[in-house]
């Protein structure tokens, strides 16, 4: 993967990345953001793991694990608990 594609993945909205990577993802329509009005809360399942994520642009925060990051690569690493190379492979198969 070249640098331009890596940069594109780092800028990609977390919402789109989550929808492409997760087995199941649903936005919590009742969530009212406190700090940034663009923030959304999502519930997702990847393999057998459940996640509650706050998403704002390319950034994400896992509410249950108190871990965050930015971009599709960081999100894939977090969701699949994998290496950078494995995250790139999974992103490639997701169509992102």
N, C-alpha and C positions, 0 to 999 in steps of 0.2 A: 504494500500500500504506500502510495507516495505522500509527500508532505501536504499537498493541497487537499487530499482526501482526509488525512488525519485532522487537519484544521477544520474542515467541514464538519466532521464528527464531533469535534470539541465545541463547536458553535450550535450544534443541533439542539432544538428544544427537547427537554427531558420528556415532555409529554409524548411526542412522536416516537422517541426511542423506547419508552416504556411500552407503548402500544405494539411496537414491532417485536420486542424481546420477550414480553411476559406471556405466559400461558393464559392468564386472565388479568384484566385490569379494568377497574371501574372508578370513575370520579365520584367523590363524595359531594353531592350537590348542596348539602346542608352546611358545608364548611364556610366559615366567614374568616378571611385572612385578617391578621392583626397588623403586621408590619408592611407588607407589600400587597397592594390590591390585586396583583397578577398571580399571586400564589394560589395553587390548587392542591387539595388533598386527594390522594389516590390510594386505593387498596388494590394490591396485586398479588398474584401467585406465580412463582417460577419454580418448576419442578415441584417439590413438596414444601417449599418455604413460602410463608405469608409475609407481606410487607405493607407497611403504612408509610407512605411517602408524601412529603411536601415538595411540590415542583414549582419553580419560578424560572422561566426561560430555560437556559441550559443547566441550571443548578438543581440539585435534589438534596433532600435531607430525609434520612430514615428515622422516623420518630421513635421507633422501638429500640433501635440499636445505637442511636445518637451518633450517626455517621453520615457524612455528606460528601458531595463532590460536584463536578461539573462536566457536562458533555456525555455523549453516548458511550464513550470508552470507559469512563469512570463508572457509569451506571451499570454497564455490562459486567465489569469486574466485581462490583458490589453484588448484583443480583445472582450471579453464577459462582461467586467466590472463586474466581479464577485468575490466571495470569493475564498480562497484557496481550500476549500472542493468542491465547484462547479467546479473549474478549473480541479481538479483531476477527477471528474465525467465525464466532457466533454472530457478530454484526454482519459479516459478509453473507451468511446464510439467511439472515432476517430480511434482506432486501433494502437495508438503509443505505 
